[in-house]
Amino acid sequence: MTYLCTRALSTLATPLRGNLVVSPTVTHFGARSFAVAGPKAWNHLPADIRAIDTVSAFKTALKTYSCSVD
């Protein structure tokens, strides 16, 4: 089984709140794939947003964060 995103070994016992491992790429197109862009986006989120437990609260915080960055 191949996973698109993998967690760092230090965060395997905890919920998905730590950094994700970014796969190395050879081409420019590979750098734009979900397996690379997804973990990069997740790793750039503030820790307080990554620590939110509910989906609805996460969506609200993510929307507020994305509007404040633009």
C-alpha angles and dihedrals in degrees: 000000000000120000122208093210128029131190126232113263092247092061101046094103094050131067118270098289104109131076122296123227112253112219116232116246135203101198136045090243091055090055089059094052122111091247089064105026095047097056091042091054092046092049091052094056116102114260093242091060092046090052095059112118104202127065095224093051090046091052092049093048092045092051091048091048094048092049092050093050095053 
